[in-house]
Structures are given as structure tokens and as C-alpha cells.
Amino acid sequence: MSPVPILHHYDFSPFSEKIRLAFGFKGLDWHAVEAPSVMPKPDLVALTGGYRHIPVMQIGADVFCDTRTIARALDRLWPARPLVRPATRGLATALEAWAERDLFWPIARYVTGVNADTIDPQLHVDRAALRGKPAPSPERLRAVARRSLAQVRAELPVVDRLLAHGGAWLLPDGPGQADFAVYHGLWFLGAFTVDCSDVLAPHPAVRSWMARVAAIGHGRRMPMPAAEALAAAARGAPAPLPPAFDDDSLPPVGSHVSVRPDDYTTEAVTGRLAQVDHDDVRVLRDDAVLGAVMMHFPRIGYTIRAL
Ligand SMILES: N[C@@H](CCC(=O)N[C@@H](CS)C(=O)NCC(=O)O)C(=O)O
């Protein structure tokens, strides 16, 4: 029987929206655990050993961190409707990298700056701390929003050009990860009280494409308390690993390592390096409460260090 994935997320999280759409695309049922949007996140870090970002996908005692690793796991486990196809996989990876850096960050700064007064102040404090910075003043948030709007206006025509071939989706072989990666940043324009999606008005083709992506839906979401997800991790055992790849640029398999994202000053996860392939690393945590938990991370964007 096919497992039911558990997604640790919160509603206004754009990276979670990418995975909710991936669930919809594959027609999956899934369990939704509501995580806090700011620290502390005691249940999430109890599961992950320190990784605090959202979303996290869990299947029993396997914990998938980062949407890129989550998407690869989804395609391995539910291959019938692939999120990426061999002929356009490179294109999808390159598009995703552009979308989640050059397109996403100006949008995130614009939206949170415009909403400086409508958002819980703790969110501004928490997000500044993610970059090792003190909390910005509302005036600074608004100044950053103005500058970011200029960047957003420069990036949006790129999305138009990506659709200039006249097809329904960004890539010629149908909808998938590239669409969801570009979409979730644009979706964030409408995530808070002051809706910023009017910046899309000069881009009707982008709006029509966004409506097609949104129509894919989220699959069937079933709420789950965090304690139940932790109990599932304690009950389960990590699944057998996919084929390994030997890479002598990384610490040897079996050694103690730490893994952390490069783009945030957040806590590292430590454990034994269990397996490495071209795209992902797996680190086994021997958790005092949960037992063996396999942590899955992407190689791109993460630093793996020998301890
Ligand atoms: N590269 C990560 C980025 C994830 C990310 O930045 N998520 C945001 C929420 S959308 C986050 O973790 N914000 C801080 C938090 O929620 O604690 C991925 O693809 O999953």
C-alpha cells in the first residue's frame, strides 16, 4: 500500500505551496501538520534534529528537507505523473534556481515591506534573525519594499518571455516542477492582508498561466496533530535507500557530519552520513526519543561538514 505523506507546513508559506501543488498534480492524499511560522518550533525540531525550515515532508521515519529533495522523493515514490521528465530536467533545475532566488526574494521583500504593519511583528524579528541581523524598523521595511518593487518589475517580464512560445505551461512537455517553482513566488504576492498582486496587471499571460497552475489544486489534505506525526516517526523505521554514488569530495559514508542550508544562519543537523547520490545526501540521526530517523537533504545549497 502506498504511504500517505505528512507535510509540516503553514498556509502562507510559498515553498509549501509548491509542494501542495505537487501533491495535487500527483492526485495524492496527504496529512497536514500546522507548524508555527516563527521559532520556537519544538515539534518540528524534535523531528528534524534542528532543521526549522518549512516545508518538511515526513514518511514514517524518513524526513525530507527542502522542496527540491521533497520533489525528488515524490517522483521516486509516485512515478506515474513525474514532476520532472528526463528531456527537460536540466531546464527545470535552472528555472527553479532562477525563480527561487532572483524572482522570489524581491517579491518576498516587497510583500513583507508593504505589509510591514499588518504582519505579526515577531515575523519581522524572526526573519531578520535568520540572516543574523537585528529586526528592521517599519521605515526600513517600507524603504526596502520600494527598492524591491523596482526589482520585481524587472523580473516579471522574464515570466512573460518564458510563456512567449504560446504553450500552456513553462516547459514544452507539460506542467510540473518548473511551473510550481515559478508560481509560488508570484502566489505570495497575494498571501497577506495588503494584496500586492496588482503588479501582475501588465502581464495577462502570466495571470492566465497562474490560473491554470492554481486549478491543479492541492490533492486531499487531512489535518494531523504534530504529536501524531512524531509518533509515526517513532513507530517507523527508515526505508531502504536508493542506489548510492561514491563522491570523495564529501566526508566518508559512516562518518559524523553536520548539514545546514547555505542561505540562512540556522542550526545544523548532525548525524552519521548514510548515503550520497548526485542530488541528495542522507544523514541518519540516532534520536533519544524517536530512534533512527533518516534525514534527506539536497546537495545544492547545503554544506556538509565532517565533525
Ligand atoms: N530551499 C528551501 C527554502 C525553504 C524556505 O525558505 N522556507 C521558508 C518558508 S516558505 C522558511 O523556512 N521560512 C522560515 C521559517 O518558516 O521558519 C526549500 O526549497 O524548501
The ligand as an ORCA input file, in Angstrom:
! r2SCAN-3c Opt
* xyz 0 1
  N      15.264     25.964     -0.154
  C      14.191     25.755      0.784
  C      13.598     27.087      1.181
  C      12.536     26.956      2.251
  C      12.176     28.283      2.875
  O      12.896     29.281      2.775
  N      11.045     28.269      3.552
  C      10.603     29.430      4.300
  C       9.086     29.405      4.411
  S       8.285     29.466      2.850
  C      11.139     29.337      5.706
  O      11.655     28.325      6.106
  N      10.986     30.413      6.461
  C      11.403     30.395      7.833
  C      10.527     29.511      8.677
  O       9.393     29.165      8.286
  O      10.970     29.158      9.757
  C      13.155     24.829      0.133
  O      13.118     24.729     -1.117
  O      12.417     24.162      0.870
*
